[in-house]
């Protein structure tokens, strides 16, 4: 089921870190969520970094907020799925 990062975090007993990917991304591309700031579900701020083929990638280099503070773009959008490995 497609959710936002905060719903996935909450359903996963608020355990960090965890991996997610956007539903349309290739299976080898994902994001490691390292920190959540969420005062009221289902929105907040999620921080982390993208990985591709198991290594950190520059996928979010286009986003000034990610470059400055590692804020994951579109973390509140309903396009994310949990990566189980």
PDB file of N, CA, C and O in Angstrom:
ATOM      1  N   UNK A   1       0.844  -1.186   0.000  1.00  0.00           N
ATOM      2  CA  UNK A   1       0.000   0.000   0.000  1.00  0.00           C
ATOM      3  C   UNK A   1       0.887   1.247   0.000  1.00  0.00           C
ATOM      4  O   UNK A   1       1.900   1.288   0.699  1.00  0.00           O
ATOM      5  N   UNK A   2       0.522   2.229  -0.757  1.00  0.00           N
ATOM      6  CA  UNK A   2       1.266   3.471  -0.897  1.00  0.00           C
ATOM      7  C   UNK A   2       0.933   4.385   0.285  1.00  0.00           C
ATOM      8  O   UNK A   2      -0.234   4.594   0.615  1.00  0.00           O
ATOM      9  N   UNK A   3       1.983   4.926   0.916  1.00  0.00           N
ATOM     10  CA  UNK A   3       1.818   5.785   2.097  1.00  0.00           C
ATOM     11  C   UNK A   3       2.822   6.916   2.045  1.00  0.00           C
ATOM     12  O   UNK A   3       3.616   7.005   1.109  1.00  0.00           O
ATOM     13  N   UNK A   4       2.791   7.779   3.044  1.00  0.00           N
ATOM     14  CA  UNK A   4       3.878   8.744   3.158  1.00  0.00           C
ATOM     15  C   UNK A   4       4.888   8.215   4.187  1.00  0.00           C
ATOM     16  O   UNK A   4       4.613   7.248   4.897  1.00  0.00           O
ATOM     17  N   UNK A   5       6.028   8.845   4.255  1.00  0.00           N
ATOM     18  CA  UNK A   5       7.109   8.358   5.121  1.00  0.00           C
ATOM     19  C   UNK A   5       6.679   8.322   6.585  1.00  0.00           C
ATOM     20  O   UNK A   5       7.104   7.434   7.324  1.00  0.00           O
ATOM     21  N   UNK A   6       5.859   9.252   7.014  1.00  0.00           N
ATOM     22  CA  UNK A   6       5.459   9.324   8.421  1.00  0.00           C
ATOM     23  C   UNK A   6       4.501   8.202   8.801  1.00  0.00           C
ATOM     24  O   UNK A   6       4.558   7.686   9.918  1.00  0.00           O
ATOM     25  N   UNK A   7       3.635   7.828   7.893  1.00  0.00           N
ATOM     26  CA  UNK A   7       2.749   6.689   8.134  1.00  0.00           C
ATOM     27  C   UNK A   7       3.565   5.394   8.228  1.00  0.00           C
ATOM     28  O   UNK A   7       3.307   4.556   9.093  1.00  0.00           O
ATOM     29  N   UNK A   8       4.537   5.237   7.346  1.00  0.00           N
ATOM     30  CA  UNK A   8       5.389   4.046   7.372  1.00  0.00           C
ATOM     31  C   UNK A   8       6.162   3.990   8.681  1.00  0.00           C
ATOM     32  O   UNK A   8       6.234   2.933   9.308  1.00  0.00           O
ATOM     33  N   UNK A   9       6.735   5.094   9.098  1.00  0.00           N
ATOM     34  CA  UNK A   9       7.483   5.195  10.358  1.00  0.00           C
ATOM     35  C   UNK A   9       6.588   4.821  11.546  1.00  0.00           C
ATOM     36  O   UNK A   9       6.999   4.058  12.420  1.00  0.00           O
ATOM     37  N   UNK A  10       5.370   5.357  11.571  1.00  0.00           N
ATOM     38  CA  UNK A  10       4.448   5.087  12.674  1.00  0.00           C
ATOM     39  C   UNK A  10       4.034   3.613  12.702  1.00  0.00           C
ATOM     40  O   UNK A  10       3.987   3.004  13.771  1.00  0.00           O
ATOM     41  N   UNK A  11       3.739   3.049  11.553  1.00  0.00           N
ATOM     42  CA  UNK A  11       3.336   1.644  11.480  1.00  0.00           C
ATOM     43  C   UNK A  11       4.491   0.694  11.804  1.00  0.00           C
ATOM     44  O   UNK A  11       4.269  -0.473  12.125  1.00  0.00           O
ATOM     45  N   UNK A  12       5.703   1.192  11.719  1.00  0.00           N
ATOM     46  CA  UNK A  12       6.900   0.402  11.996  1.00  0.00           C
ATOM     47  C   UNK A  12       7.397   0.655  13.421  1.00  0.00           C
ATOM     48  O   UNK A  12       8.590   0.537  13.698  1.00  0.00           O
ATOM     49  N   UNK A  13       6.475   1.004  14.320  1.00  0.00           N
ATOM     50  CA  UNK A  13       6.778   1.277  15.730  1.00  0.00           C
ATOM     51  C   UNK A  13       7.783   2.403  15.915  1.00  0.00           C
ATOM     52  O   UNK A  13       8.529   2.433  16.894  1.00  0.00           O
ATOM     53  N   UNK A  14       7.791   3.330  14.961  1.00  0.00           N
ATOM     54  CA  UNK A  14       8.641   4.516  15.004  1.00  0.00           C
ATOM     55  C   UNK A  14      10.129   4.171  15.115  1.00  0.00           C
ATOM     56  O   UNK A  14      10.920   4.916  15.693  1.00  0.00           O
ATOM     57  N   UNK A  15      10.475   3.037  14.551  1.00  0.00           N
ATOM     58  CA  UNK A  15      11.862   2.571  14.550  1.00  0.00           C
ATOM     59  C   UNK A  15      12.644   3.277  13.446  1.00  0.00           C
ATOM     60  O   UNK A  15      12.165   3.436  12.323  1.00  0.00           O
ATOM     61  N   UNK A  16      13.858   3.695  13.796  1.00  0.00           N
ATOM     62  CA  UNK A  16      14.757   4.348  12.854  1.00  0.00           C
ATOM     63  C   UNK A  16      16.118   3.687  12.991  1.00  0.00           C
ATOM     64  O   UNK A  16      16.483   3.333  14.113  1.00  0.00           O
ATOM     65  N   UNK A  17      16.879   3.499  11.955  1.00  0.00           N
ATOM     66  CA  UNK A  17      16.618   3.867  10.573  1.00  0.00           C
ATOM     67  C   UNK A  17      15.745   2.837   9.874  1.00  0.00           C
ATOM     68  O   UNK A  17      15.571   1.718  10.357  1.00  0.00           O
ATOM     69  N   UNK A  18      15.196   3.232   8.724  1.00  0.00           N
ATOM     70  CA  UNK A  18      14.464   2.324   7.858  1.00  0.00           C
ATOM     71  C   UNK A  18      14.622   2.803   6.422  1.00  0.00           C
ATOM     72  O   UNK A  18      15.016   3.942   6.172  1.00  0.00           O
ATOM     73  N   UNK A  19      14.309   1.914   5.483  1.00  0.00           N
ATOM     74  CA  UNK A  19      14.458   2.232   4.068  1.00  0.00           C
ATOM     75  C   UNK A  19      13.100   2.291   3.397  1.00  0.00           C
ATOM     76  O   UNK A  19      12.209   1.486   3.667  1.00  0.00           O
ATOM     77  N   UNK A  20      12.970   3.274   2.514  1.00  0.00           N
ATOM     78  CA  UNK A  20      11.769   3.429   1.708  1.00  0.00           C
ATOM     79  C   UNK A  20      12.177   3.758   0.278  1.00  0.00           C
ATOM     80  O   UNK A  20      13.310   4.157   0.011  1.00  0.00           O
ATOM     81  N   UNK A  21      11.232   3.583  -0.626  1.00  0.00           N
ATOM     82  CA  UNK A  21      11.444   4.040  -1.996  1.00  0.00           C
ATOM     83  C   UNK A  21      10.117   4.535  -2.533  1.00  0.00           C
ATOM     84  O   UNK A  21       9.049   4.132  -2.073  1.00  0.00           O
ATOM     85  N   UNK A  22      10.205   5.418  -3.516  1.00  0.00           N
ATOM     86  CA  UNK A  22       8.982   5.883  -4.160  1.00  0.00           C
ATOM     87  C   UNK A  22       8.483   4.778  -5.064  1.00  0.00           C
ATOM     88  O   UNK A  22       9.276   4.059  -5.672  1.00  0.00           O
ATOM     89  N   UNK A  23       7.189   4.642  -5.155  1.00  0.00           N
ATOM     90  CA  UNK A  23       6.595   3.509  -5.854  1.00  0.00           C
ATOM     91  C   UNK A  23       7.062   3.372  -7.295  1.00  0.00           C
ATOM     92  O   UNK A  23       7.089   2.259  -7.820  1.00  0.00           O
ATOM     93  N   UNK A  24       7.427   4.453  -7.941  1.00  0.00           N
ATOM     94  CA  UNK A  24       7.819   4.392  -9.345  1.00  0.00           C
ATOM     95  C   UNK A  24       9.337   4.262  -9.551  1.00  0.00           C
ATOM     96  O   UNK A  24       9.802   4.148 -10.686  1.00  0.00           O
ATOM     97  N   UNK A  25      10.097   4.279  -8.466  1.00  0.00           N
ATOM     98  CA  UNK A  25      11.555   4.147  -8.586  1.00  0.00           C
ATOM     99  C   UNK A  25      11.941   2.704  -8.889  1.00  0.00           C
ATOM    100  O   UNK A  25      11.216   1.771  -8.543  1.00  0.00           O
ATOM    101  N   UNK A  26      13.090   2.529  -9.540  1.00  0.00           N
ATOM    102  CA  UNK A  26      13.616   1.163  -9.719  1.00  0.00           C
ATOM    103  C   UNK A  26      13.876   0.520  -8.351  1.00  0.00           C
ATOM    104  O   UNK A  26      14.115   1.220  -7.367  1.00  0.00           O
ATOM    105  N   UNK A  27      13.829  -0.776  -8.299  1.00  0.00           N
ATOM    106  CA  UNK A  27      13.965  -1.506  -7.043  1.00  0.00           C
ATOM    107  C   UNK A  27      15.329  -1.293  -6.372  1.00  0.00           C
ATOM    108  O   UNK A  27      15.447  -1.479  -5.161  1.00  0.00           O
ATOM    109  N   UNK A  28      16.349  -0.911  -7.129  1.00  0.00           N
ATOM    110  CA  UNK A  28      17.689  -0.709  -6.570  1.00  0.00           C
ATOM    111  C   UNK A  28      17.908   0.710  -6.042  1.00  0.00           C
ATOM    112  O   UNK A  28      19.003   1.027  -5.578  1.00  0.00           O
ATOM    113  N   UNK A  29      16.892   1.563  -6.106  1.00  0.00           N
ATOM    114  CA  UNK A  29      16.983   2.942  -5.613  1.00  0.00           C
ATOM    115  C   UNK A  29      16.067   3.115  -4.407  1.00  0.00           C
ATOM    116  O   UNK A  29      14.898   2.729  -4.443  1.00  0.00           O
ATOM    117  N   UNK A  30      16.602   3.694  -3.349  1.00  0.00           N
ATOM    118  CA  UNK A  30      15.816   3.875  -2.128  1.00  0.00           C
ATOM    119  C   UNK A  30      16.395   4.995  -1.278  1.00  0.00           C
ATOM    120  O   UNK A  30      17.389   5.618  -1.650  1.00  0.00           O
ATOM    121  N   UNK A  31      15.775   5.245  -0.147  1.00  0.00           N
ATOM    122  CA  UNK A  31      16.207   6.274   0.791  1.00  0.00           C
ATOM    123  C   UNK A  31      16.328   5.648   2.175  1.00  0.00           C
ATOM    124  O   UNK A  31      15.457   4.889   2.600  1.00  0.00           O
ATOM    125  N   UNK A  32      17.404   5.968   2.868  1.00  0.00           N
ATOM    126  CA  UNK A  32      17.558   5.567   4.261  1.00  0.00           C
ATOM    127  C   UNK A  32      17.081   6.744   5.109  1.00  0.00           C
ATOM    128  O   UNK A  32      17.660   7.829   5.060  1.00  0.00           O
ATOM    129  N   UNK A  33      16.034   6.524   5.877  1.00  0.00           N
ATOM    130  CA  UNK A  33      15.491   7.559   6.765  1.00  0.00           C
ATOM    131  C   UNK A  33      16.204   7.426   8.103  1.00  0.00           C
ATOM    132  O   UNK A  33      16.139   6.384   8.756  1.00  0.00           O
ATOM    133  N   UNK A  34      16.887   8.499   8.500  1.00  0.00           N
ATOM    134  CA  UNK A  34      17.687   8.490   9.730  1.00  0.00           C
ATOM    135  C   UNK A  34      17.051   9.244  10.890  1.00  0.00           C
ATOM    136  O   UNK A  34      17.333   8.967  12.055  1.00  0.00           O
ATOM    137  N   UNK A  35      16.179  10.212  10.552  1.00  0.00           N
ATOM    138  CA  UNK A  35      15.588  11.028  11.618  1.00  0.00           C
ATOM    139  C   UNK A  35      14.233  11.533  11.159  1.00  0.00           C
ATOM    140  O   UNK A  35      14.035  11.850   9.987  1.00  0.00           O
ATOM    141  N   UNK A  36      13.300  11.602  12.108  1.00  0.00           N
ATOM    142  CA  UNK A  36      11.941  12.102  11.850  1.00  0.00           C
ATOM    143  C   UNK A  36      11.631  13.193  12.868  1.00  0.00           C
ATOM    144  O   UNK A  36      11.919  13.048  14.056  1.00  0.00           O
ATOM    145  N   UNK A  37      11.050  14.271  12.396  1.00  0.00           N
ATOM    146  CA  UNK A  37      10.475  15.303  13.264  1.00  0.00           C
ATOM    147  C   UNK A  37       8.999  15.367  12.914  1.00  0.00           C
ATOM    148  O   UNK A  37       8.632  15.831  11.834  1.00  0.00           O
ATOM    149  N   UNK A  38       8.158  14.907  13.816  1.00  0.00           N
ATOM    150  CA  UNK A  38       6.732  14.810  13.523  1.00  0.00           C
ATOM    151  C   UNK A  38       5.947  15.133  14.786  1.00  0.00           C
ATOM    152  O   UNK A  38       5.897  14.335  15.722  1.00  0.00           O
ATOM    153  N   UNK A  39       5.336  16.310  14.802  1.00  0.00           N
ATOM    154  CA  UNK A  39       4.530  16.691  15.959  1.00  0.00           C
ATOM    155  C   UNK A  39       3.111  16.152  15.862  1.00  0.00           C
ATOM    156  O   UNK A  39       2.476  15.870  16.878  1.00  0.00           O
ATOM    157  N   UNK A  40       2.612  16.009  14.630  1.00  0.00           N
ATOM    158  CA  UNK A  40       1.248  15.511  14.443  1.00  0.00           C
ATOM    159  C   UNK A  40       1.187  14.730  13.139  1.00  0.00           C
ATOM    160  O   UNK A  40       1.442  15.272  12.063  1.00  0.00           O
ATOM    161  N   UNK A  41       0.846  13.453  13.249  1.00  0.00           N
ATOM    162  CA  UNK A  41       0.713  12.621  12.052  1.00  0.00           C
ATOM    163  C   UNK A  41      -0.405  13.154  11.176  1.00  0.00           C
ATOM    164  O   UNK A  41      -1.385  13.683  11.700  1.00  0.00           O
ATOM    165  N   UNK A  42      -0.295  13.035   9.882  1.00  0.00           N
ATOM    166  CA  UNK A  42       0.669  12.252   9.132  1.00  0.00           C
ATOM    167  C   UNK A  42       1.755  13.079   8.453  1.00  0.00           C
ATOM    168  O   UNK A  42       2.273  12.662   7.417  1.00  0.00           O
ATOM    169  N   UNK A  43       2.118  14.241   9.004  1.00  0.00           N
ATOM    170  CA  UNK A  43       3.127  15.072   8.338  1.00  0.00           C
ATOM    171  C   UNK A  43       4.212  15.535   9.292  1.00  0.00           C
ATOM    172  O   UNK A  43       4.037  15.527  10.511  1.00  0.00           O
ATOM    173  N   UNK A  44       5.326  15.936   8.722  1.00  0.00           N
ATOM    174  CA  UNK A  44       6.455  16.430   9.490  1.00  0.00           C
ATOM    175  C   UNK A  44       7.649  16.598   8.581  1.00  0.00           C
ATOM    176  O   UNK A  44       7.512  16.984   7.420  1.00  0.00           O
ATOM    177  N   UNK A  45       8.827  16.307   9.117  1.00  0.00           N
ATOM    178  CA  UNK A  45      10.064  16.365   8.347  1.00  0.00           C
ATOM    179  C   UNK A  45      10.794  15.042   8.519  1.00  0.00           C
ATOM    180  O   UNK A  45      10.882  14.497   9.620  1.00  0.00           O
ATOM    181  N   UNK A  46      11.315  14.538   7.404  1.00  0.00           N
ATOM    182  CA  UNK A  46      12.086  13.302   7.425  1.00  0.00           C
ATOM    183  C   UNK A  46      13.466  13.600   6.829  1.00  0.00           C
ATOM    184  O   UNK A  46      13.582  14.296   5.820  1.00  0.00           O
ATOM    185  N   UNK A  47      14.493  13.071   7.460  1.00  0.00           N
ATOM    186  CA  UNK A  47      15.863  13.336   7.053  1.00  0.00           C
ATOM    187  C   UNK A  47      16.580  12.028   6.755  1.00  0.00           C
ATOM    188  O   UNK A  47      16.364  11.018   7.425  1.00  0.00           O
ATOM    189  N   UNK A  48      17.425  12.062   5.751  1.00  0.00           N
ATOM    190  CA  UNK A  48      18.171  10.866   5.397  1.00  0.00           C
ATOM    191  C   UNK A  48      18.926  11.056   4.104  1.00  0.00           C
ATOM    192  O   UNK A  48      19.245  12.181   3.719  1.00  0.00           O
ATOM    193  N   UNK A  49      19.213   9.950   3.433  1.00  0.00           N
ATOM    194  CA  UNK A  49      20.007  10.024   2.209  1.00  0.00           C
ATOM    195  C   UNK A  49      19.590   8.929   1.231  1.00  0.00           C
ATOM    196  O   UNK A  49      19.146   7.857   1.641  1.00  0.00           O
ATOM    197  N   UNK A  50      19.737   9.208  -0.071  1.00  0.00           N
ATOM    198  CA  UNK A  50      19.387   8.225  -1.090  1.00  0.00           C
ATOM    199  C   UNK A  50      20.523   7.233  -1.314  1.00  0.00           C
ATOM    200  O   UNK A  50      21.698   7.568  -1.156  1.00  0.00           O
ATOM    201  N   UNK A  51      20.159   6.019  -1.681  1.00  0.00           N
ATOM    202  CA  UNK A  51      21.149   5.023  -2.070  1.00  0.00           C
ATOM    203  C   UNK A  51      20.705   4.356  -3.367  1.00  0.00           C
ATOM    204  O   UNK A  51      19.515   4.230  -3.656  1.00  0.00           O
ATOM    205  N   UNK A  52      21.698   3.937  -4.130  1.00  0.00           N
ATOM    206  CA  UNK A  52      21.442   3.204  -5.367  1.00  0.00           C
ATOM    207  C   UNK A  52      22.454   2.072  -5.425  1.00  0.00           C
ATOM    208  O   UNK A  52      23.655   2.282  -5.253  1.00  0.00           O
ATOM    209  N   UNK A  53      21.957   0.891  -5.665  1.00  0.00           N
ATOM    210  CA  UNK A  53      22.820  -0.297  -5.704  1.00  0.00           C
ATOM    211  C   UNK A  53      23.640  -0.447  -4.424  1.00  0.00           C
ATOM    212  O   UNK A  53      24.781  -0.908  -4.460  1.00  0.00           O
ATOM    213  N   UNK A  54      23.050  -0.056  -3.293  1.00  0.00           N
ATOM    214  CA  UNK A  54      23.682  -0.252  -1.998  1.00  0.00           C
ATOM    215  C   UNK A  54      24.675   0.808  -1.565  1.00  0.00           C
ATOM    216  O   UNK A  54      25.255   0.692  -0.485  1.00  0.00           O
ATOM    217  N   UNK A  55      24.894   1.849  -2.379  1.00  0.00           N
ATOM    218  CA  UNK A  55      25.823   2.923  -1.995  1.00  0.00           C
ATOM    219  C   UNK A  55      25.112   4.271  -2.081  1.00  0.00           C
ATOM    220  O   UNK A  55      24.170   4.447  -2.853  1.00  0.00           O
ATOM    221  N   UNK A  56      25.582   5.209  -1.279  1.00  0.00           N
ATOM    222  CA  UNK A  56      24.977   6.537  -1.269  1.00  0.00           C
ATOM    223  C   UNK A  56      25.066   7.162  -2.654  1.00  0.00           C
ATOM    224  O   UNK A  56      26.091   7.075  -3.331  1.00  0.00           O
ATOM    225  N   UNK A  57      23.970   7.794  -3.059  1.00  0.00           N
ATOM    226  CA  UNK A  57      23.928   8.416  -4.387  1.00  0.00           C
ATOM    227  C   UNK A  57      23.672   9.915  -4.261  1.00  0.00           C
ATOM    228  O   UNK A  57      23.345  10.410  -3.182  1.00  0.00           O
ATOM    229  N   UNK A  58      23.822  10.612  -5.348  1.00  0.00           N
ATOM    230  CA  UNK A  58      23.574  12.047  -5.381  1.00  0.00           C
ATOM    231  C   UNK A  58      22.193  12.386  -5.903  1.00  0.00           C
ATOM    232  O   UNK A  58      21.984  13.483  -6.422  1.00  0.00           O
ATOM    233  N   UNK A  59      21.256  11.476  -5.779  1.00  0.00           N
ATOM    234  CA  UNK A  59      19.918  11.645  -6.361  1.00  0.00           C
ATOM    235  C   UNK A  59      19.228  12.936  -5.930  1.00  0.00           C
ATOM    236  O   UNK A  59      18.518  13.538  -6.735  1.00  0.00           O
ATOM    237  N   UNK A  60      19.410  13.375  -4.702  1.00  0.00           N
ATOM    238  CA  UNK A  60      18.727  14.574  -4.214  1.00  0.00           C
ATOM    239  C   UNK A  60      19.579  15.841  -4.334  1.00  0.00           C
ATOM    240  O   UNK A  60      19.213  16.871  -3.768  1.00  0.00           O
ATOM    241  N   UNK A  61      20.679  15.796  -5.038  1.00  0.00           N
ATOM    242  CA  UNK A  61      21.550  16.970  -5.156  1.00  0.00           C
ATOM    243  C   UNK A  61      20.857  18.177  -5.769  1.00  0.00           C
ATOM    244  O   UNK A  61      21.337  19.299  -5.609  1.00  0.00           O
ATOM    245  N   UNK A  62      19.761  17.984  -6.453  1.00  0.00           N
ATOM    246  CA  UNK A  62      19.009  19.083  -7.060  1.00  0.00           C
ATOM    247  C   UNK A  62      18.255  19.912  -6.013  1.00  0.00           C
ATOM    248  O   UNK A  62      17.866  21.046  -6.293  1.00  0.00           O
ATOM    249  N   UNK A  63      18.048  19.369  -4.831  1.00  0.00           N
ATOM    250  CA  UNK A  63      17.180  19.999  -3.830  1.00  0.00           C
ATOM    251  C   UNK A  63      18.004  20.757  -2.788  1.00  0.00           C
ATOM    252  O   UNK A  63      18.829  20.166  -2.090  1.00  0.00           O
ATOM    253  N   UNK A  64      17.775  22.070  -2.687  1.00  0.00           N
ATOM    254  CA  UNK A  64      18.582  22.894  -1.769  1.00  0.00           C
ATOM    255  C   UNK A  64      18.353  22.522  -0.302  1.00  0.00           C
ATOM    256  O   UNK A  64      19.278  22.634   0.503  1.00  0.00           O
ATOM    257  N   UNK A  65      17.153  22.088   0.063  1.00  0.00           N
ATOM    258  CA  UNK A  65      16.895  21.720   1.460  1.00  0.00           C
ATOM    259  C   UNK A  65      17.589  20.407   1.819  1.00  0.00           C
ATOM    260  O   UNK A  65      18.050  20.229   2.947  1.00  0.00           O
ATOM    261  N   UNK A  66      17.659  19.495   0.859  1.00  0.00           N
ATOM    262  CA  UNK A  66      18.377  18.258   1.130  1.00  0.00           C
ATOM    263  C   UNK A  66      19.871  18.544   1.242  1.00  0.00           C
ATOM    264  O   UNK A  66      20.535  18.028   2.142  1.00  0.00           O
ATOM    265  N   UNK A  67      20.399  19.352   0.348  1.00  0.00           N
ATOM    266  CA  UNK A  67      21.830  19.654   0.380  1.00  0.00           C
ATOM    267  C   UNK A  67      22.226  20.342   1.686  1.00  0.00           C
ATOM    268  O   UNK A  67      23.317  20.109   2.207  1.00  0.00           O
ATOM    269  N   UNK A  68      21.347  21.184   2.209  1.00  0.00           N
ATOM    270  CA  UNK A  68      21.653  21.944   3.423  1.00  0.00           C
ATOM    271  C   UNK A  68      21.432  21.138   4.702  1.00  0.00           C
ATOM    272  O   UNK A  68      22.264  21.182   5.608  1.00  0.00           O
ATOM    273  N   UNK A  69      20.325  20.406   4.786  1.00  0.00           N
ATOM    274  CA  UNK A  69      19.984  19.750   6.048  1.00  0.00           C
ATOM    275  C   UNK A  69      19.561  18.286   5.933  1.00  0.00           C
ATOM    276  O   UNK A  69      19.141  17.682   6.920  1.00  0.00           O
ATOM    277  N   UNK A  70      19.671  17.708   4.716  1.00  0.00           N
ATOM    278  CA  UNK A  70      19.318  16.306   4.458  1.00  0.00           C
ATOM    279  C   UNK A  70      17.819  16.043   4.608  1.00  0.00           C
ATOM    280  O   UNK A  70      17.414  14.924   4.921  1.00  0.00           O
ATOM    281  N   UNK A  71      16.986  17.083   4.384  1.00  0.00           N
ATOM    282  CA  UNK A  71      15.533  16.947   4.396  1.00  0.00           C
ATOM    283  C   UNK A  71      15.107  16.216   3.126  1.00  0.00           C
ATOM    284  O   UNK A  71      15.401  16.671   2.021  1.00  0.00           O
ATOM    285  N   UNK A  72      14.429  15.107   3.272  1.00  0.00           N
ATOM    286  CA  UNK A  72      14.024  14.279   2.137  1.00  0.00           C
ATOM    287  C   UNK A  72      12.899  14.981   1.373  1.00  0.00           C
ATOM    288  O   UNK A  72      11.859  15.291   1.953  1.00  0.00           O
ATOM    289  N   UNK A  73      13.103  15.235   0.068  1.00  0.00           N
ATOM    290  CA  UNK A  73      12.046  15.874  -0.722  1.00  0.00           C
ATOM    291  C   UNK A  73      10.796  15.000  -0.811  1.00  0.00           C
ATOM    292  O   UNK A  73      10.888  13.777  -0.918  1.00  0.00           O
ATOM    293  N   UNK A  74       9.654  15.627  -0.767  1.00  0.00           N
ATOM    294  CA  UNK A  74       8.349  14.959  -0.940  1.00  0.00           C
ATOM    295  C   UNK A  74       8.091  13.866   0.097  1.00  0.00           C
ATOM    296  O   UNK A  74       7.403  12.887  -0.193  1.00  0.00           O
ATOM    297  N   UNK A  75       8.636  14.027   1.295  1.00  0.00           N
ATOM    298  CA  UNK A  75       8.469  12.989   2.318  1.00  0.00           C
ATOM    299  C   UNK A  75       7.013  12.844   2.768  1.00  0.00           C
ATOM    300  O   UNK A  75       6.627  11.788   3.268  1.00  0.00           O
ATOM    301  N   UNK A  76       6.211  13.880   2.598  1.00  0.00           N
ATOM    302  CA  UNK A  76       4.809  13.805   2.990  1.00  0.00           C
ATOM    303  C   UNK A  76       3.876  13.350   1.890  1.00  0.00           C
ATOM    304  O   UNK A  76       2.675  13.195   2.111  1.00  0.00           O
ATOM    305  N   UNK A  77       4.422  13.136   0.703  1.00  0.00           N
ATOM    306  CA  UNK A  77       3.563  12.699  -0.401  1.00  0.00           C
ATOM    307  C   UNK A  77       3.239  11.212  -0.262  1.00  0.00           C
ATOM    308  O   UNK A  77       4.009  10.445   0.316  1.00  0.00           O
ATOM    309  N   UNK A  78       2.114  10.833  -0.789  1.00  0.00           N
ATOM    310  CA  UNK A  78       1.649   9.455  -0.687  1.00  0.00           C
ATOM    311  C   UNK A  78       2.161   8.656  -1.889  1.00  0.00           C
ATOM    312  O   UNK A  78       1.398   8.271  -2.775  1.00  0.00           O
ATOM    313  N   UNK A  79       3.474   8.419  -1.891  1.00  0.00           N
ATOM    314  CA  UNK A  79       4.130   7.727  -2.993  1.00  0.00           C
ATOM    315  C   UNK A  79       5.218   6.778  -2.495  1.00  0.00           C
ATOM    316  O   UNK A  79       6.018   6.299  -3.298  1.00  0.00           O
ATOM    317  N   UNK A  80       5.269   6.497  -1.209  1.00  0.00           N
ATOM    318  CA  UNK A  80       6.370   5.746  -0.621  1.00  0.00           C
ATOM    319  C   UNK A  80       5.931   4.334  -0.207  1.00  0.00           C
ATOM    320  O   UNK A  80       4.779   4.100   0.160  1.00  0.00           O
ATOM    321  N   UNK A  81       6.888   3.411  -0.278  1.00  0.00           N
ATOM    322  CA  UNK A  81       6.667   2.050   0.197  1.00  0.00           C
ATOM    323  C   UNK A  81       7.876   1.644   1.029  1.00  0.00           C
ATOM    324  O   UNK A  81       8.999   2.076   0.768  1.00  0.00           O
ATOM    325  N   UNK A  82       7.634   0.810   2.032  1.00  0.00           N
ATOM    326  CA  UNK A  82       8.706   0.314   2.891  1.00  0.00           C
ATOM    327  C   UNK A  82       9.540  -0.704   2.126  1.00  0.00           C
ATOM    328  O   UNK A  82       9.000  -1.547   1.410  1.00  0.00           O
ATOM    329  N   UNK A  83      10.849  -0.622   2.280  1.00  0.00           N
ATOM    330  CA  UNK A  83      11.766  -1.601   1.668  1.00  0.00           C
ATOM    331  C   UNK A  83      12.154  -2.591   2.746  1.00  0.00           C
ATOM    332  O   UNK A  83      12.767  -2.228   3.749  1.00  0.00           O
ATOM    333  N   UNK A  84      11.797  -3.823   2.534  1.00  0.00           N
ATOM    334  CA  UNK A  84      12.176  -4.905   3.454  1.00  0.00           C
ATOM    335  C   UNK A  84      13.344  -5.650   2.851  1.00  0.00           C
ATOM    336  O   UNK A  84      13.270  -6.133   1.721  1.00  0.00           O
ATOM    337  N   UNK A  85      14.429  -5.743   3.613  1.00  0.00           N
ATOM    338  CA  UNK A  85      15.571  -6.498   3.110  1.00  0.00           C
ATOM    339  C   UNK A  85      16.128  -7.418   4.159  1.00  0.00           C
ATOM    340  O   UNK A  85      17.098  -8.131   3.901  1.00  0.00           O
TER     341      UNK A  85
END
